[in-house]
């Protein structure tokens, strides 16, 4: 599970002014990744995959850094790649 402190460490943030924003970004990124993989699943289905936490963390960092830029429409390639890996893992788990 991605924690606010982990994101702040990655972004080199040493204040608590944006903690609530980061919490909201984490929740939104978790939902985004889950629904990008399989909307029939929930967050708990992905707790065993490190790719899930990494995709969420990278997406939160991307959104945080680019929050003032209105034309940022793309998702980082690394996040997209991790989502694809999670799709394969979810599909494989369903077929067993």
PyMOL commands that set and color helices and strands:
alter all, ss='L'
color gray80, all
select helices_A, chain A and resi 4-11+19-37+43-46+50-65+77-95
alter helices_A, ss='H'
color red, helices_A
deselect
rebuild
show_as cartoon
